[in-house]
């Protein structure tokens, strides 16, 4: 999940959509209202499923939550994490999809919504272990081959997972979740391949953003490959790919260009190479010291 972001290179790609489509006036931080074209761009980039349970999902209040869902529904974009009402949640969550003969259940929830309260009848999936336990139990009744939790959690800008992240990850795996792929801290955090081939990725960093704090201008994508052997689904291969974002000025406007970490130096300016190398050295050293289970970099 969160696979390489083109339809040509992955069967299923998932991304966290951390803005609302609240309509005009468009706004940036701290309460985002993005143009509707942002959704189209995510689709064009090859993402198949979008997560909406994050700390910015109420940025434009009830109108923004409902309008975001309506726009995704109008373009037939599968999504999970926020709901117009309980009936919609009951019908669509846990989120089940079938891909290449696999039945995959996704769970998504957030630690909070920046102090904003969801207004009835709308629902936001929060990191409530009582409710999550019920959702996992329901997921198990859906004959899944794989259950993946996608929590929005952790402490912003911290390169190592918090004690709470570790506790929740252990709890999710014990409850029957197969893999845990997290986000929110805006910087990459380590990965662990646990006994039994259970993958935990604590934070993938930023895919694209306007942040400038150390280590926020990049991240990694997780690649997971599954096979069935004698009727049992196994994680047959997994790894990650580092990338970073350059923001050059072109035509008088700031542009956003996403590069693989191993981009040919000849295509980059000196400033871009320096920025890329700083990010690469920091994150690769972090992973060398803290990754568990021999997860490979693609």
C-alpha positions in Angstrom: 0.0 0.0 0.0 1.1 3.5 -0.7 2.8 1.8 -3.6 4.8 3.5 -6.3 2.4 6.2 -7.6 1.6 5.1 -11.1 -0.9 2.5 -12.3 1.8 0.9 -14.4 3.9 0.0 -11.4 1.4 -1.2 -8.8 -2.0 -3.0 -8.8 -3.3 -0.8 -6.0 -2.0 2.5 -4.7 -3.3 4.3 -1.6 -2.6 7.8 -0.4 -3.6 10.0 2.5 -5.6 13.0 1.2 -4.8 15.5 3.9 -6.9 18.5 2.8 -10.6 19.3 2.4 -12.3 20.3 -0.8 -14.2 23.0 1.0 -14.7 25.3 -2.1 -13.6 28.9 -2.4 -12.0 30.8 -0.9 -9.0 28.4 -1.1 -6.9 28.3 2.0 -3.6 26.9 3.1 -2.3 26.2 6.6 -3.6 25.9 9.2 -7.1 25.1 7.8 -6.9 23.7 4.3 -9.4 24.2 1.5 -7.9 22.9 -1.7 -9.2 23.4 -5.3 -11.2 20.5 -6.6 -8.4 20.0 -9.2 -6.2 18.7 -6.4 -8.4 15.6 -6.3 -8.1 15.1 -10.1 -4.4 15.4 -9.8 -4.2 12.7 -7.2 -6.3 10.4 -9.6 -4.1 11.3 -12.5 -1.0 10.4 -10.5 -2.3 6.9 -10.2 -3.8 6.7 -6.7 -6.7 4.3 -6.5 -7.9 4.7 -2.9 -7.8 7.9 -0.7 -7.7 8.1 3.1 -9.7 11.0 4.7 -9.3 10.3 8.4 -6.6 12.8 9.4 -6.2 15.8 11.6 -7.2 18.2 8.8 -10.5 16.5 7.7 -12.6 19.1 9.6 -10.6 22.1 8.5 -13.6 23.5 6.6 -16.1 22.1 9.1 -19.2 20.1 8.2 -19.4 21.6 4.7 -15.9 20.7 3.9 -16.2 17.1 5.2 -19.4 16.5 3.2 -18.2 18.3 0.1 -15.0 16.3 0.1 -16.9 13.1 0.2 -19.3 14.3 -2.5 -16.5 15.2 -4.8 -14.8 11.8 -4.3 -18.1 10.0 -4.9 -18.8 12.0 -8.0 -15.5 10.9 -9.5 -16.0 7.3 -8.2 -12.9 7.5 -6.1 -12.9 4.9 -3.3 -12.2 6.5 0.0 -12.4 5.7 3.7 -12.2 7.4 7.1 -14.9 10.1 7.2 -18.7 9.6 6.6 -21.8 11.7 6.1 -23.7 9.6 8.6 -23.8 6.3 10.5 -25.7 4.5 7.7 -22.9 5.3 5.2 -20.3 4.1 7.6 -22.1 0.9 8.3 -22.4 0.3 4.6 -18.9 1.1 3.6 -16.6 0.3 6.6 -14.5 -1.6 7.2 -13.5 -0.9 3.6 -13.3 -4.1 1.5 -11.9 -4.3 -2.0 -11.0 -7.2 -4.3 -7.9 -7.0 -6.4 -6.3 -9.8 -8.4 -8.1 -12.4 -6.5 -7.3 -11.0 -3.0 -9.9 -9.7 -0.6 -8.2 -6.7 1.2 -9.8 -4.9 4.1 -8.5 -1.4 5.0 -9.0 0.4 8.3 -8.2 4.1 8.7 -8.5 6.4 11.8 -6.9 9.5 13.2 -5.6 10.5 16.6 -7.6 13.8 16.4 -8.9 16.7 14.4 -6.9 19.7 15.7 -9.5 20.5 18.4 -12.4 20.7 16.0 -15.4 18.6 16.8 -17.3 16.5 14.2 -20.9 17.6 13.9 -23.7 15.1 13.8 -24.6 13.2 11.8 -21.1 13.2 10.3 -18.6 10.7 11.5 -14.8 10.7 11.7 -12.9 7.5 12.5 -10.9 8.4 15.6 -8.2 6.3 17.2 -10.7 4.8 19.7 -9.5 1.3 20.6 -13.0 0.2 21.7 -14.4 1.1 18.3 -11.4 -0.1 16.4 -11.7 -3.5 18.1 -15.3 -3.7 16.9 -14.2 -2.8 13.4 -11.5 -5.4 13.4 -14.0 -8.0 14.5 -16.3 -7.0 11.7 -13.4 -7.1 9.2 -12.7 -10.7 10.2 -16.3 -11.7 9.2 -15.7 -10.3 5.6 -13.5 -13.3 4.6 -10.4 -11.1 4.1 -7.1 -12.3 2.8 -5.4 -9.3 4.3 -6.3 -6.7 6.9 -4.3 -3.4 6.8 -4.6 -0.6 9.3 -3.6 2.9 8.2 -3.4 5.1 11.3 -2.9 8.8 11.4 -0.8 9.1 14.5 2.5 10.1 16.1 4.3 13.3 17.0 5.0 15.8 14.2 8.7 16.1 13.0 10.0 13.3 15.3 12.1 10.8 13.4 11.4 8.0 15.8 8.0 6.6 16.7 6.4 7.5 20.0 5.6 5.1 22.8 1.9 5.4 21.9 2.6 4.4 18.2 4.5 1.3 19.3 1.7 0.4 21.8 -1.1 0.8 19.2 0.9 -1.1 16.6 1.4 -4.0 18.9 -2.3 -3.9 19.9 -3.5 -3.9 16.3 -1.3 -6.9 15.3 -2.4 -8.8 18.4 -6.1 -8.1 17.5 -5.6 -9.6 14.1 -4.5 -6.8 11.8 -1.8 -8.1 9.4 0.1 -4.9 8.6 0.2 -1.3 9.9 1.1 1.6 7.6 1.1 5.0 9.3 1.4 8.7 8.6 1.1 12.2 10.1 4.5 13.1 11.6 5.5 14.7 8.2 8.9 13.1 8.4 10.0 9.5 7.7 10.0 7.1 10.6 11.5 3.5 10.6 10.0 0.3 9.3 9.8 -3.1 11.0 9.2 -6.5 9.5 7.9 -8.4 12.5 7.8 -12.2 13.1 5.3 -13.8 10.8 5.9 -11.2 8.0 3.9 -8.4 9.6 5.0 -5.0 8.3 4.8 -1.9 10.4 5.7 1.4 8.8 5.4 4.2 11.4 5.4 7.2 9.2 6.1 7.6 5.5 6.8 11.4 5.7 5.4 13.8 3.1 4.6 12.9 -0.4 4.2 16.5 -1.5 3.8 19.5 0.7 5.0 23.1 1.2 6.8 22.4 4.5 10.4 23.5 5.0 11.4 22.1 8.4 14.2 19.5 8.4 13.3 16.2 6.8 9.8 17.3 5.7 10.5 17.6 2.0 10.4 13.9 1.3 9.4 10.5 2.4 9.0 6.9 1.2 6.5 4.7 -0.4 5.9 1.2 0.8 5.6 -1.6 -1.6 3.9 -4.8 -0.6 3.6 -7.9 -2.8 1.2 -10.8 -1.8 0.9 -14.3 -3.0 -1.3 -17.2 -2.1 0.2 -20.6 -1.2 -2.0 -23.6 -0.5 -4.9 -21.2 0.2 -2.9 -19.0 2.6 -2.0 -15.4 1.8 1.6 -14.4 2.5 3.6 -11.2 2.2 6.0 -12.5 -0.3 8.0 -9.3 -0.8 8.1 -5.8 0.6 10.3 -2.7 0.7 10.4 1.0 0.4 11.4 3.7 -2.0 12.7 7.1 -0.9 11.8 10.2 -2.8 12.1 14.0 -2.2 10.5 17.2 -3.5 12.2 20.1 -5.1 10.4 23.5 -5.3 12.1 25.5 -8.1 10.8 28.8 -9.4 9.6 28.5 -13.0 7.8 31.3 -14.9 7.7 33.3 -11.7 5.8 30.6 -9.8 6.9 28.0 -7.3 6.8 24.5 -8.8 6.7 21.1 -7.1 8.7 18.3 -8.5 8.8 14.8 -7.0 12.1 12.9 -7.6 13.3 9.4 -6.7 16.1 9.6 -4.2 18.5 8.2 -6.8 17.8 10.8 -9.6 20.7 11.4 -11.9 22.7 14.3 -10.6 23.0 15.7 -14.1 19.3 16.6 -14.0 19.6 18.6 -10.8 21.1 22.0 -9.8 23.8 22.2 -7.2 21.3 23.4 -4.6 18.9 20.5 -5.4 21.7 18.0 -5.1 22.7 19.4 -1.7 19.1 19.3 -0.5 18.6 15.8 -1.8 21.9 14.5 -0.3 21.1 16.0 3.2 17.7 14.3 3.2 19.1 11.0 1.9 22.0 10.8 4.3 19.8 11.6 7.3 17.0 9.1 6.5 19.3 6.3 5.4 21.4 6.6 8.6 18.1 6.6 10.6 16.9 3.5 8.9 20.2 1.7 9.1 20.1 2.1 12.9 16.4 1.6 13.5 14.8 -0.5 10.8 14.0 -4.1 11.9 13.8 -7.2 9.8 16.0 -6.5 6.9 13.5 -4.5 4.8 15.0 -3.5 1.5 15.2 -0.2 -0.2 14.1 -0.4 -3.9 
